[in-house]
Amino acid sequence: MDKILPFLKKYPMSILLAIITLNLFSIAVTLKNNGRLEVNKNLCGKWYAMVYTKLFVPQSEIDTFYLSMAKKIGIHQNVVVEYCSRIKSY
């Protein structure tokens, strides 16, 4: 305890800057995760629009988009429908 108190008195700004830096990194990680979630929601929304719209979209274009969407999201193509149905509520 005798060594800690003089250190705190000698370097208070450095300690505050370190705390602020840790908080900023925490915020950055949260923003990155939220941004990725929004991108995935947009991809699912585009896919739903292609599948359930009254406009004619060729099935080959839907299939190509479906496979590229699975690759961009990083999941297996067999679980894309389940993933998109669950992600809609977030």
Backbone hydrogen bonds in HBPLUS format (Angstrom, degrees):
<---DONOR---> <-ACCEPTOR-->    atom                        ^
c    i                          cat <-CA-CA->   ^        H-A-AA   ^      H-
h    n   atom  resd res      DA  || num        DHA   H-A  angle D-A-AA Bond
n    s   type  num  typ     dist DA aas  dist angle  dist       angle   num
A0005-LEU N   A0001-MET O   3.41 MM   4  6.47 172.1  2.41 153.3 152.4     1
A0008-LEU N   A0004-ILE O   2.93 MM   4  6.25 157.5  1.99 157.0 163.4     2
A0009-LYS N   A0005-LEU O   3.01 MM   4  6.24 153.6  2.08 149.3 156.6     3
A0010-LYS N   A0006-PRO O   2.88 MM   4  5.98 144.8  2.00 142.2 151.8     4
A0011-TYR N   A0007-PHE O   2.97 MM   4  6.07 154.4  2.03 153.4 158.3     5
A0015-ILE N   A0011-TYR O   3.27 MM   4  6.44 155.9  2.33 146.1 152.1     6
A0016-LEU N   A0012-PRO O   3.03 MM   4  6.28 159.1  2.07 147.2 152.8     7
A0017-LEU N   A0013-MET O   2.87 MM   4  6.07 159.2  1.91 149.7 155.5     8
A0018-ALA N   A0014-SER O   2.98 MM   4  6.16 150.1  2.07 141.4 149.3     9
A0019-ILE N   A0015-ILE O   3.06 MM   4  6.35 154.3  2.12 147.3 153.7    10
A0020-ILE N   A0016-LEU O   2.93 MM   4  6.19 161.0  1.97 151.5 156.8    11
A0021-THR N   A0017-LEU O   2.88 MM   4  6.04 155.3  1.95 145.3 152.2    12
A0022-LEU N   A0018-ALA O   3.04 MM   4  6.30 158.9  2.09 146.8 151.5    13
A0023-ASN N   A0019-ILE O   3.05 MM   4  6.33 157.0  2.10 147.5 153.8    14
A0024-LEU N   A0020-ILE O   2.93 MM   4  6.19 154.5  2.00 149.5 156.6    15
A0025-PHE N   A0021-THR O   2.98 MM   4  6.26 156.0  2.04 151.6 157.7    16
A0026-SER N   A0022-LEU O   3.04 MM   4  6.25 152.9  2.12 144.3 151.7    17
A0027-ILE N   A0023-ASN O   2.96 MM   4  6.25 155.4  2.03 148.1 154.5    18
A0028-ALA N   A0024-LEU O   2.92 MM   4  6.14 155.2  1.98 146.0 153.0    19
A0029-VAL N   A0025-PHE O   3.06 MM   4  6.30 155.9  2.12 148.3 153.3    20
A0030-THR N   A0026-SER O   3.17 MM   4  6.42 159.9  2.21 146.6 151.8    21
A0031-LEU N   A0027-ILE O   2.92 MM   4  6.18 162.0  1.96 154.5 159.3    22
A0032-LYS N   A0028-ALA O   2.95 MM   4  6.12 151.8  2.03 145.0 152.8    23
A0033-ASN N   A0029-VAL O   3.05 MM   4  6.31 161.2  2.08 150.1 154.2    24
A0034-ASN N   A0030-THR O   2.97 MM   4  6.20 163.6  1.99 152.5 157.2    25
A0035-GLY N   A0031-LEU O   2.87 MM   4  5.94 153.6  1.94 144.0 151.6    26
A0036-ARG N   A0032-LYS O   3.00 MM   4  6.23 154.7  2.07 146.6 152.9    27
A0037-LEU N   A0033-ASN O   3.02 MM   4  6.27 155.2  2.08 146.6 153.4    28
A0038-GLU N   A0034-ASN O   3.00 MM   4  6.26 155.1  2.06 146.7 152.9    29
A0039-VAL N   A0035-GLY O   3.02 MM   4  6.29 155.3  2.08 146.9 153.4    30
A0040-ASN N   A0036-ARG O   2.99 MM   4  6.25 161.1  2.03 149.6 154.5    31
A0041-LYS N   A0037-LEU O   2.91 MM   4  6.17 152.5  1.98 146.6 154.6    32
A0042-ASN N   A0038-GLU O   2.93 MM   4  6.16 153.8  2.00 146.9 153.7    33
A0043-LEU N   A0039-VAL O   2.99 MM   4  6.30 156.0  2.05 149.2 155.5    34
A0044-CYS N   A0040-ASN O   2.98 MM   4  6.22 162.2  2.01 149.4 154.1    35
A0045-GLY N   A0041-LYS O   2.87 MM   4  6.03 153.2  1.94 145.1 153.1    36
A0046-LYS N   A0042-ASN O   2.94 MM   4  6.19 155.5  2.00 149.2 154.9    37
A0047-TRP N   A0043-LEU O   3.00 MM   4  6.26 157.1  2.05 147.6 154.1    38
A0048-TYR N   A0044-CYS O   2.85 MM   4  6.11 163.9  1.88 153.5 157.5    39
A0049-ALA N   A0045-GLY O   2.93 MM   4  6.09 155.7  1.99 144.6 151.5    40
A0050-MET N   A0046-LYS O   2.96 MM   4  6.21 150.3  2.05 144.5 152.3    41
A0051-VAL N   A0047-TRP O   2.96 MM   4  6.21 156.9  2.01 152.3 158.5    42
A0052-TYR N   A0048-TYR O   2.84 MM   4  5.80 172.6  1.85 156.4 159.0    43
A0053-THR N   A0049-ALA O   3.17 MM   4  5.34 124.3  2.50 131.8 136.4    44
A0061-GLU N   A0058-PRO O   3.03 MM   3  5.37 124.9  2.34 104.0 117.4    45
A0062-ILE N   A0058-PRO O   3.13 MM   4  6.56 155.1  2.19 150.5 157.9    46
A0063-ASP N   A0059-GLN O   2.90 MM   4  6.12 162.1  1.93 151.4 156.0    47
A0064-THR N   A0060-SER O   2.97 MM   4  6.12 156.3  2.03 142.7 149.1    48
A0065-PHE N   A0061-GLU O   2.97 MM   4  6.13 162.4  2.01 146.7 151.5    49
A0066-TYR N   A0062-ILE O   2.86 MM   4  6.01 156.1  1.91 148.4 155.7    50
A0067-LEU N   A0063-ASP O   3.03 MM   4  6.26 160.2  2.07 149.5 153.0    51
A0068-SER N   A0064-THR O   3.01 MM   4  6.23 161.9  2.04 149.5 154.8    52
A0069-MET N   A0065-PHE O   2.77 MM   4  5.87 149.6  1.86 148.3 157.3    53
A0070-ALA N   A0066-TYR O   3.05 MM   4  6.27 158.1  2.10 145.2 150.4    54
A0071-LYS N   A0067-LEU O   3.13 MM   4  6.35 153.6  2.20 142.0 149.0    55
A0072-LYS N   A0068-SER O   2.90 MM   4  6.13 156.9  1.95 147.2 153.2    56
A0073-ILE N   A0069-MET O   2.89 MM   4  6.06 162.8  1.92 155.7 159.9    57
A0074-GLY N   A0070-ALA O   2.89 MM   4  5.89 144.2  2.02 136.5 147.1    58
A0075-ILE N   A0070-ALA O   3.12 MM   5  5.47 152.7  2.20 150.8 155.4    59
A0079-VAL N   A0076-HIS O   3.12 MM   3  5.86 162.9  2.15 121.8 126.4    60
A0083-TYR N   A0079-VAL O   2.92 MM   4  6.06 161.2  1.96 150.9 156.9    61
A0084-CYS N   A0080-VAL O   2.87 MM   4  6.03 167.3  1.89 156.4 159.2    62
A0085-SER N   A0081-VAL O   2.99 MM   4  6.14 151.8  2.07 145.2 153.2    63
A0086-ARG N   A0082-GLU O   3.06 MM   4  6.26 146.7  2.18 145.0 153.2    64
A0087-ILE N   A0083-TYR O   2.92 MM   4  6.06 147.3  2.03 148.5 158.2    65
A0090-TYR N   A0087-ILE O   3.20 MM   3  5.61 159.9  2.24 112.3 118.3    66
